[in-house]
Amino acid sequence: MRAMVLKDGNGIDHLHLETRDVPKAGSGEIVVRLKAASLNYRDLAMVNGLGRSNPSAPLVPLSDGAGEVVEVGAGVTRVKAGDLVCPQFFQNWFAGGPTLPGLLAVLGGPLDGCAQDYIKLSAEGVAKAPAGYTAEEAATLPCAALTAWRALVVEGGIKPGDTVLAQGTGGVSIFALQFAKAAGARVIITSSSDEKLERAKSLGADATINYKQTPDWAAEARKLTGGRGVDHVVEVGGADTLPQSFMASRIGGHIAVIGLLSGLVKDVNVAAIFSQNLKISGITVGSRAHFDDMVRAIDQSGIRPVIDKRFPLEEARAAFTTMQGASHFGKIVLNIV
């Protein structure tokens, strides 16, 4: 089988396609024939060496994928051969709140991920895809979609009439837009591209802010809410955008801190947090139970992922270069079959 492997250093140029043996399922395990995988910013960070506990060890990247179960080991009853499944981002977080053991076993680093033809997993480490989804569509869900779902539904308790501000037009933010609209909420999207903002409007965004043209986008968000502020912020920017997220939020608003695109560390306006009684949630994807809940909601709502660009497995370097350039809208997918 083929596997795209990061070896002999870090960086996109260190990705190499190699041949490996097809794995065999042991007791309690399954083998999945992967058909598609998708890229997240975390995958790019891993390839570039950020967060790798053992940078010298070869790694098959990509946490997110989908494929068909082709072999089941002894004692497996959760899934059967032929099922379209999504390997879960956290292989040991099944339900309940996050714990240290549950957060350690992650696909795409430190565990080998989905940029390969076949993957062997515990049968507990997968979940079934939404009904009627293609493998391409299902491959976009485990990280980006589940992060948006947990941010707004699990931690945010979103309800009809709420206002959501989502930063940018990457995978998490577009899923946040879709989930928010399905919940009856109003959505404000920010971007530096008018073209992307127009595309967001076509998906249902109620208002948009070009943050290059309007650097004080927090003030603009307050204007768009009659001075009240937004109920939820999907905060993917990181250190540089967090202060504005504080100011864009209403009294008692919720900020889901997800990304670090603009940096890791900056002075924090503590007064803004307590004076506005803000609820700040750190979000690292979610559990298998969260995923199952999300799939049921997708089955009811009919939401389909937005896939912007597609590459074959052997062109993974080009896919990562596209991710690095931040020109995409929604998701980037690798077709494996």
KOLLUM-431590 format. One line per 2 residues: number of its first residue (from 1); for each residue x, y, z of N, C-alpha, C. Coordinates in steps of 0.1 Angstrom, whole numbers, plus 5000, padded with zeros to 4 digits. Layout:
N
NUM> X:Y:Z:X:Y:Z:X:Y:Z; ...;
This chain:
337
1> 5008:4988:5000:5000:5000:5000:5009:5012:5000; 5003:5024:4996:5010:5037:4996:5008:5044:5009;
3> 5018:5051:5014:5017:5060:5025:5025:5072:5023; 5020:5084:5026:5027:5096:5025:5033:5099:5038;
5> 5047:5099:5039:5054:5099:5051:5063:5111:5053; 5062:5118:5064:5071:5128:5068:5084:5122:5074;
7> 5095:5124:5068:5107:5117:5072:5120:5126:5069; 5130:5123:5077:5143:5130:5074:5142:5145:5076;
9> 5134:5149:5086:5133:5164:5088:5119:5168:5088; 5117:5181:5090:5103:5187:5090:5102:5197:5078;
11> 5090:5199:5074:5087:5208:5062:5080:5200:5051; 5073:5207:5043:5065:5201:5032:5074:5193:5023;
13> 5086:5198:5020:5096:5191:5011:5101:5178:5017; 5098:5175:5030:5102:5162:5036:5091:5152:5035;
15> 5080:5154:5028:5069:5144:5026:5073:5135:5014; 5073:5122:5017:5077:5113:5006:5066:5101:5005;
17> 5063:5097:4993:5054:5086:4991:5062:5073:4992; 5058:5064:5001:5065:5051:5001:5055:5040:5002;
19> 5061:5028:5000:5053:5016:5000:5054:5008:5014; 5043:5004:5019:5043:4997:5032:5034:4985:5031;
21> 5035:4976:5040:5026:4964:5040:5012:4968:5045; 5002:4961:5039:4988:4963:5043:4987:4957:5057;
23> 4981:4965:5067:4980:4959:5081:4969:4949:5082; 4970:4941:5092:4961:4930:5095:4954:4933:5109;
25> 4941:4931:5110:4934:4934:5122:4936:4923:5132; 4939:4927:5145:4939:4918:5156:4926:4918:5164;
27> 4926:4912:5175:4914:4912:5183:4910:4926:5187; 4897:4929:5185:4892:4943:5188:4896:4953:5179;
29> 4903:4950:5168:4907:4960:5158:4900:4958:5145; 4901:4969:5137:4896:4969:5123:4907:4974:5114;
31> 4905:4971:5101:4913:4977:5090:4904:4985:5081; 4907:4998:5079:4899:5007:5071:4906:5010:5058;
33> 4900:5008:5046:4905:5012:5033:4901:5026:5032; 4911:5035:5034:4908:5049:5033:4906:5054:5019;
35> 4896:5062:5017:4892:5067:5004:4895:5082:5002; 4895:5089:5013:4897:5103:5013:4903:5108:5026;
37> 4910:5119:5026:4915:5125:5038:4914:5140:5036; 4914:5148:5047:4913:5163:5046:4924:5169:5055;
39> 4927:5181:5051:4938:5189:5058:4932:5199:5068; 4939:5200:5079:4936:5210:5089:4948:5218:5092;
41> 4947:5230:5098:4959:5238:5101:4968:5230:5110; 4963:5222:5119:4971:5214:5128:4980:5205:5120;
43> 4975:5199:5109:4983:5190:5101:4995:5198:5095; 4993:5210:5090:5004:5218:5085:5014:5221:5096;
45> 5009:5224:5108:5018:5227:5119:5027:5215:5122; 5021:5203:5122:5028:5190:5125:5039:5188:5114;
47> 5035:5190:5102:5045:5188:5091:5056:5197:5092; 5054:5209:5097:5064:5219:5099:5071:5218:5113;
49> 5068:5208:5120:5075:5204:5132:5070:5210:5145; 5059:5218:5145:5053:5223:5157:5045:5213:5164;
51> 5049:5211:5177:5041:5202:5185:5045:5187:5184; 5055:5184:5176:5059:5170:5175:5068:5166:5187;
53> 5064:5156:5194:5072:5151:5206:5085:5144:5202; 5085:5138:5190:5097:5131:5185:5099:5135:5170;
55> 5105:5147:5168:5106:5152:5154:5114:5143:5145; 5122:5134:5150:5130:5126:5141:5123:5113:5137;
57> 5111:5110:5143:5104:5098:5139:5096:5100:5127; 5096:5090:5117:5087:5092:5106:5072:5093:5110;
59> 5064:5100:5103:5050:5103:5106:5042:5103:5093; 5031:5095:5094:5021:5097:5083:5011:5108:5088;
61> 5010:5119:5081:5002:5130:5086:4987:5128:5083; 4979:5138:5088:4965:5140:5086:4957:5132:5096;
63> 4950:5140:5104:4942:5134:5115:4928:5129:5109; 4924:5135:5098:4910:5133:5093:4910:5125:5080;
65> 4901:5115:5080:4899:5107:5068:4886:5100:5069; 4883:5092:5059:4871:5084:5059:4873:5072:5049;
67> 4868:5061:5052:4869:5049:5043:4860:5038:5047; 4862:5027:5040:4854:5015:5042:4861:5005:5051;
69> 4854:4999:5060:4859:4989:5068:4860:4976:5060; 4873:4971:5059:4875:4959:5050:4879:4947:5058;
71> 4882:4948:5071:4885:4937:5079:4882:4940:5094; 4876:4930:5100:4873:4932:5115:4879:4920:5122;
73> 4885:4924:5134:4891:4913:5142:4881:4907:5152; 4886:4897:5159:4877:4890:5168:4871:4899:5179;
75> 4858:4897:5181:4851:4905:5192:4846:4918:5187; 4848:4922:5175:4843:4935:5170:4828:4935:5167;
77> 4820:4943:5173:4806:4944:5170:4801:4958:5166; 4809:4968:5169:4805:4982:5167:4803:4985:5152;
79> 4811:4980:5144:4811:4982:5130:4813:4969:5122; 4809:4969:5110:4811:4957:5101:4817:4960:5088;
81> 4822:4950:5081:4828:4952:5068:4818:4959:5059; 4823:4969:5052:4814:4977:5043:4810:4990:5048;
83> 4810:4992:5061:4806:5005:5067:4816:5016:5063; 4810:5028:5060:4818:5040:5058:4820:5046:5072;
85> 4832:5047:5076:4835:5052:5089:4846:5064:5089; 4846:5071:5099:4856:5082:5101:4864:5079:5113;
87> 4877:5077:5111:4886:5075:5123:4885:5088:5131; 4885:5086:5145:4883:5098:5153:4897:5104:5157;
89> 4896:5118:5158:4908:5125:5161:4915:5120:5173; 4907:5119:5184:4912:5114:5197:4908:5099:5197;
91> 4917:5090:5197:4914:5076:5197:4909:5070:5210; 4912:5078:5221:4908:5072:5234:4897:5081:5241;
93> 4892:5091:5235:4882:5100:5241:4868:5096:5235; 4861:5088:5243:4849:5082:5238:4836:5090:5242;
95> 4836:5095:5255:4825:5102:5260:4829:5110:5272; 4820:5118:5277:4823:5126:5289:4833:5138:5286;
97> 4838:5144:5296:4847:5155:5294:4861:5151:5291; 4870:5160:5287:4883:5157:5283:4892:5153:5295;
99> 4900:5143:5293:4910:5139:5304:4923:5137:5297; 4934:5137:5305:4947:5136:5299:4949:5123:5291;
101> 4945:5111:5296:4946:5099:5288:4938:5100:5275; 4927:5106:5276:4918:5108:5264:4924:5117:5253;
103> 4933:5126:5257:4938:5136:5248:4952:5132:5242; 4957:5121:5246:4971:5117:5242:4972:5110:5229;
105> 4963:5101:5226:4964:5093:5214:4957:5100:5202; 4964:5107:5194:4959:5116:5184:4964:5111:5170;
107> 4955:5110:5160:4959:5106:5147:4966:5118:5140; 4976:5115:5132:4983:5125:5125:4994:5132:5134;
109> 4998:5125:5145:5008:5130:5154:5002:5130:5168; 5007:5121:5177:5019:5112:5175:5016:5100:5167;
111> 5003:5096:5166:5000:5083:5159:4999:5086:5144; 5003:5076:5136:5002:5077:5121:4987:5080:5117;
113> 4986:5089:5107:4973:5094:5103:4968:5088:5091; 4960:5096:5083:4951:5091:5073:4957:5093:5058;
115> 4969:5098:5057:4975:5100:5044:4981:5087:5039; 4973:5076:5038:4977:5063:5034:4965:5055:5029;
117> 4968:5044:5022:4957:5036:5017:4949:5028:5027; 4956:5023:5037:4949:5015:5047:4954:5019:5061;
119> 4945:5018:5071:4949:5021:5085:4943:5011:5094; 4950:5006:5104:4945:4997:5114:4943:5005:5127;
121> 4931:5003:5132:4926:5010:5144:4919:5001:5154; 4918:5006:5166:4908:4999:5175:4894:5002:5170;
123> 4886:4992:5171:4872:4994:5166:4865:5005:5174; 4870:5008:5186:4864:5019:5194:4868:5033:5189;
125> 4878:5033:5180:4883:5046:5175:4878:5051:5162; 4866:5046:5158:4859:5051:5146:4845:5054:5149;
127> 4838:5062:5140:4824:5064:5141:4818:5064:5127; 4806:5060:5126:4800:5059:5113:4797:5073:5107;
129> 4798:5074:5094:4796:5087:5087:4781:5090:5085; 4778:5102:5083:4764:5106:5080:4758:5098:5068;
131> 4745:5095:5069:4738:5088:5058:4739:5096:5045; 4743:5089:5034:4744:5096:5021:4756:5104:5018;
133> 4765:5105:5028:4778:5112:5026:4787:5104:5017; 4795:5111:5009:4806:5105:5002:4818:5104:5011;
135> 4828:5096:5008:4840:5095:5016:4847:5109:5016; 4847:5116:5005:4852:5130:5005:4846:5139:5016;
137> 4832:5138:5016:4825:5147:5026:4827:5142:5040; 4827:5129:5042:4829:5124:5056:4843:5127:5061;
139> 4853:5128:5052:4867:5130:5056:4869:5144:5062; 4859:5153:5060:4861:5167:5064:4856:5169:5079;
141> 4850:5158:5085:4842:5160:5097:4850:5159:5110; 4860:5149:5111:4865:5146:5125:4871:5157:5133;
143> 4878:5166:5126:4884:5177:5133:4877:5190:5131; 4876:5196:5119:4870:5209:5117:4855:5209:5121;
145> 4847:5200:5116:4833:5200:5119:4830:5198:5134; 4837:5188:5139:4835:5185:5154:4839:5197:5163;
147> 4850:5203:5159:4854:5215:5167:4844:5226:5167; 4838:5229:5155:4827:5239:5154:4815:5234:5162;
149> 4812:5222:5161:4800:5216:5168:4802:5218:5183; 4813:5214:5188:4815:5215:5202:4816:5229:5207;
151> 4822:5238:5199:4823:5252:5203:4809:5258:5204; 4800:5255:5195:4787:5262:5195:4776:5255:5202;
153> 4776:5242:5201:4765:5234:5206:4768:5228:5220; 4779:5221:5221:4783:5215:5234:4786:5225:5245;
155> 4796:5234:5242:4801:5244:5251:4793:5257:5251; 4788:5261:5239:4781:5273:5237:4766:5273:5240;
157> 4760:5261:5238:4746:5260:5240:4738:5270:5231; 4742:5270:5219:4736:5280:5209:4721:5277:5208;
159> 4713:5288:5206:4699:5287:5205:4694:5297:5194; 4682:5295:5189:4677:5304:5179:4677:5318:5183;
161> 4681:5327:5174:4682:5341:5177:4695:5346:5182; 4704:5337:5186:4718:5341:5189:4725:5347:5177;
163> 4736:5354:5180:4745:5359:5170:4758:5353:5172; 4764:5348:5161:4777:5341:5161:4786:5349:5152;
165> 4798:5352:5157:4809:5358:5149:4820:5347:5147; 4822:5344:5134:4832:5334:5130:4843:5341:5123;
167> 4855:5338:5127:4867:5344:5121:4872:5336:5109; 4872:5343:5097:4878:5337:5085:4868:5327:5078;
169> 4874:5320:5068:4865:5312:5060:4872:5298:5058; 4880:5294:5068:4886:5280:5067:4875:5270:5072;
171> 4880:5258:5074:4871:5247:5076:4862:5249:5089; 4868:5252:5100:4861:5254:5112:4851:5265:5111;
173> 4854:5276:5106:4845:5287:5105:4834:5285:5096; 4836:5278:5085:4825:5275:5075:4815:5265:5082;
175> 4821:5255:5088:4812:5246:5096:4804:5253:5106; 4811:5263:5113:4804:5271:5124:4792:5279:5117;
177> 4795:5284:5106:4784:5291:5099:4772:5282:5096; 4775:5270:5091:4765:5261:5087:4757:5256:5099;
179> 4764:5252:5110:4757:5248:5122:4749:5259:5128; 4754:5271:5128:4747:5282:5134:4734:5285:5127;
181> 4735:5285:5114:4723:5288:5106:4713:5277:5108; 4717:5264:5109:4708:5253:5111:4701:5255:5125;
183> 4708:5261:5134:4703:5263:5148:4694:5276:5149; 4692:5283:5138:4684:5295:5138:4691:5307:5143;
185> 4704:5307:5142:4712:5319:5147:4716:5328:5135; 4720:5340:5139:4725:5350:5129:4740:5349:5129;
187> 4746:5351:5118:4761:5348:5117:4768:5360:5110; 4779:5365:5116:4788:5375:5111:4801:5368:5108;
189> 4806:5370:5096:4819:5363:5091:4829:5374:5089; 4841:5372:5093:4852:5381:5090:4862:5375:5080;
191> 4868:5383:5072:4878:5378:5062:4885:5390:5057; 4897:5388:5051:4904:5399:5044:4901:5399:5029;
193> 4892:5390:5024:4889:5388:5010:4874:5391:5008; 4871:5401:5000:4857:5404:4996:4851:5392:4989;
195> 4859:5386:4980:4854:5374:4973:4850:5363:4982; 4858:5360:4992:4854:5350:5002:4842:5354:5010;
197> 4841:5367:5013:4829:5371:5021:4816:5370:5012; 4817:5372:4999:4805:5370:4991:4801:5355:4991;
199> 4811:5346:4991:4808:5332:4991:4802:5328:5004; 4807:5335:5015:4800:5332:5028:4786:5337:5028;
201> 4783:5348:5022:4769:5352:5021:4760:5342:5014; 4766:5336:5003:4758:5326:4996:4755:5314:5004;
203> 4763:5312:5015:4760:5300:5024:4751:5305:5036; 4747:5317:5036:4738:5322:5046:4743:5332:5056;
205> 4755:5336:5055:4761:5346:5064:4752:5359:5063; 4748:5364:5075:4739:5375:5075:4746:5389:5074;
207> 4759:5389:5078:4767:5401:5077:4781:5397:5076; 4790:5406:5070:4804:5403:5068:4812:5415:5072;
209> 4824:5413:5076:4834:5424:5079:4847:5420:5072; 4852:5429:5064:4866:5428:5059:4875:5435:5069;
211> 4883:5426:5076:4891:5432:5087:4903:5440:5082; 4906:5439:5070:4917:5448:5065:4912:5461:5062;
213> 4899:5462:5057:4893:5475:5055:4888:5481:5068; 4884:5472:5077:4879:5477:5090:4887:5470:5101;
215> 4899:5476:5104:4907:5469:5114:4901:5468:5128; 4892:5477:5132:4885:5476:5144:4872:5469:5142;
217> 4874:5456:5139:4862:5448:5135:4853:5445:5147; 4858:5446:5159:4850:5444:5171:4840:5455:5172;
219> 4844:5468:5170:4834:5479:5170:4823:5477:5159; 4828:5472:5148:4818:5470:5137:4808:5459:5141;
221> 4813:5448:5147:4804:5437:5152:4794:5443:5162; 4798:5452:5170:4789:5458:5180:4778:5466:5173;
223> 4783:5474:5163:4773:5481:5155:4763:5472:5148; 4767:5461:5143:4758:5451:5136:4749:5444:5146;
225> 4752:5445:5159:4743:5440:5169:4736:5450:5177; 4735:5463:5172:4728:5473:5179:4735:5478:5192;
227> 4749:5475:5193:4756:5479:5204:4757:5468:5215; 4749:5457:5213:4748:5447:5223:4761:5438:5224;
229> 4766:5435:5212:4777:5425:5211:4772:5411:5208; 4781:5403:5203:4777:5390:5198:4776:5380:5210;
231> 4768:5369:5208:4766:5359:5218:4778:5349:5218; 4783:5346:5206:4794:5336:5205:4805:5341:5195;
233> 4817:5339:5199:4828:5341:5189:4835:5328:5187; 4837:5324:5174:4845:5313:5171:4859:5318:5168;
235> 4868:5317:5178:4881:5324:5178:4892:5315:5173; 4895:5317:5160:4905:5308:5154:4918:5316:5152;
237> 4918:5329:5155:4930:5337:5152:4941:5336:5161; 4938:5335:5174:4949:5334:5184:4952:5347:5191;
239> 4964:5349:5195:4968:5359:5204:4964:5373:5199; 4966:5376:5186:4964:5389:5181:4949:5393:5179;
241> 4940:5383:5178:4926:5386:5176:4918:5385:5189; 4923:5378:5199:4916:5376:5211:4911:5389:5218;
243> 4920:5399:5219:4915:5411:5225:4903:5417:5218; 4902:5417:5205:4890:5422:5198:4878:5412:5200;
245> 4881:5399:5201:4870:5390:5204:4863:5394:5218; 4871:5398:5228:4866:5402:5240:4856:5414:5238;
247> 4861:5424:5230:4853:5436:5229:4841:5434:5219; 4841:5424:5211:4830:5421:5202:4819:5414:5209;
249> 4822:5408:5221:4812:5400:5228:4802:5408:5237; 4791:5403:5238:4781:5409:5247:4785:5405:5262;
251> 4778:5412:5271:4780:5408:5285:4775:5394:5287; 4784:5386:5293:4780:5371:5294:4782:5363:5282;
253> 4789:5369:5272:4791:5361:5259:4801:5350:5260; 4801:5342:5250:4809:5330:5250:4819:5331:5239;
255> 4832:5328:5242:4843:5328:5232:4849:5314:5232; 4848:5308:5221:4854:5294:5219:4868:5296:5213;
257> 4878:5294:5221:4892:5296:5216:4897:5283:5210; 4900:5284:5197:4903:5272:5189:4917:5273:5183;
259> 4920:5284:5177:4932:5284:5168:4943:5294:5173; 4954:5293:5166:4966:5301:5169:4972:5307:5157;
261> 4964:5310:5147:4969:5315:5134:4978:5328:5135; 4974:5336:5145:4981:5349:5146:4992:5349:5158;
263> 4993:5338:5164:5003:5337:5175:4998:5330:5187; 5007:5328:5197:5004:5320:5209:5003:5329:5221;
265> 5010:5339:5222:5011:5346:5235:5010:5361:5233; 5002:5368:5242:5000:5382:5241:4994:5386:5255;
267> 4996:5399:5258:4990:5404:5271:4975:5402:5270; 4969:5398:5281:4955:5396:5282:4948:5407:5290;
269> 4937:5412:5285:4930:5422:5292:4920:5415:5301; 4925:5413:5313:4918:5405:5323:4905:5413:5327;
271> 4906:5426:5328:4894:5434:5332:4883:5432:5322; 4886:5430:5309:4875:5428:5299:4868:5415:5302;
273> 4876:5405:5306:4870:5392:5309:4860:5392:5320; 4865:5398:5332:4856:5397:5343:4845:5408:5343;
275> 4848:5420:5338:4838:5430:5337:4827:5427:5328; 4829:5419:5317:4819:5415:5308:4814:5401:5311;
277> 4819:5395:5322:4814:5382:5326:4815:5372:5315; 4826:5372:5308:4827:5363:5296:4830:5349:5300;
279> 4824:5340:5292:4827:5326:5293:4837:5322:5282; 4849:5317:5285:4859:5314:5275:4862:5299:5276;
281> 4860:5292:5265:4862:5278:5264:4873:5275:5255; 4883:5267:5260:4893:5261:5252:4888:5249:5245;
283> 4889:5248:5232:4883:5237:5224:4894:5230:5217; 4895:5217:5220:4903:5208:5212:4895:5196:5207;
285> 4888:5199:5196:4880:5189:5189:4869:5184:5198; 4867:5171:5200:4857:5165:5208:4857:5150:5209;
287> 4848:5145:5216:4847:5130:5218:4840:5123:5207; 4840:5110:5208:4833:5102:5198:4818:5104:5201;
289> 4813:5105:5213:4799:5108:5216:4795:5121:5210; 4803:5131:5211:4800:5144:5204:4799:5142:5189;
291> 4808:5134:5183:4807:5132:5169:4794:5125:5165; 4790:5115:5173:4777:5108:5170:4766:5118:5171;
293> 4766:5126:5181:4755:5136:5182:4755:5146:5169; 4767:5150:5165:4768:5158:5154:4763:5152:5141;
295> 4766:5139:5139:4761:5132:5128:4746:5131:5127; 4740:5129:5139:4725:5129:5139:4719:5142:5135;
297> 4726:5153:5139:4721:5166:5135:4723:5168:5120; 4734:5164:5115:4737:5165:5101:4727:5157:5093;
299> 4723:5145:5097:4713:5137:5090:4700:5145:5090; 4697:5152:5101:4684:5159:5101:4684:5172:5093;
301> 4696:5179:5093:4696:5192:5087:4700:5192:5072; 4706:5181:5068:4711:5180:5054:4723:5189:5051;
303> 4730:5193:5061:4743:5201:5059:4753:5192:5050; 4759:5199:5041:4769:5192:5033:4782:5201:5034;
305> 4794:5194:5036:4806:5202:5037:4809:5210:5024; 4817:5221:5026:4822:5229:5015:4836:5224:5012;
307> 4838:5218:5001:4851:5213:4997:4856:5222:4986; 4867:5229:4988:4872:5239:4979:4882:5234:4969;
309> 4891:5225:4973:4901:5220:4965:4904:5205:4967; 4907:5198:4957:4910:5184:4958:4923:5180:4951;
311> 4931:5171:4958:4943:5166:4953:4944:5151:4954; 4951:5144:4945:4954:5130:4948:4964:5128:4959;
313> 4965:5117:4964:4974:5114:4975:4988:5118:4972; 4992:5114:4959:5006:5116:4955:5010:5131:4954;
315> 5000:5140:4954:5002:5154:4953:5000:5161:4967; 5002:5154:4978:5000:5159:4991:5009:5172:4993;
317> 5021:5172:4988:5029:5184:4990:5021:5197:4984; 5015:5195:4973:5007:5206:4967:4996:5210:4976;
319> 4989:5200:4982:4978:5203:4991:4983:5211:5003; 4994:5207:5009:4999:5214:5020:5004:5228:5017;
321> 5009:5230:5005:5013:5243:5000:5001:5252:4999; 4990:5246:4994:4977:5254:4993:4972:5258:5007;
323> 4973:5249:5016:4969:5252:5030:4978:5263:5036; 4990:5262:5033:5000:5272:5038:4997:5286:5032;
325> 4992:5287:5020:4989:5299:5013:4976:5306:5017; 4968:5298:5024:4955:5303:5030:4946:5308:5019;
327> 4947:5303:5007:4938:5308:4997:4925:5300:4996; 4923:5289:5004:4912:5281:5003:4900:5286:5010;
329> 4888:5281:5007:4875:5285:5013:4869:5272:5017; 4868:5269:5030:4863:5256:5034:4874:5246:5035;
331> 4872:5234:5029:4881:5223:5032:4890:5220:5019; 4902:5214:5022:4911:5208:5012:4911:5193:5014;
333> 4909:5186:5003:4907:5171:5005:4918:5164:4996; 4923:5153:5001:4931:5143:4994:4922:5132:4990;
335> 4922:5129:4977:4915:5116:4972:4925:5105:4972; 4922:5095:4980:4932:5084:4981:4929:5072:4972;
337> 4917:5069:4969:4913:5059:4959:4913:5064:4945;
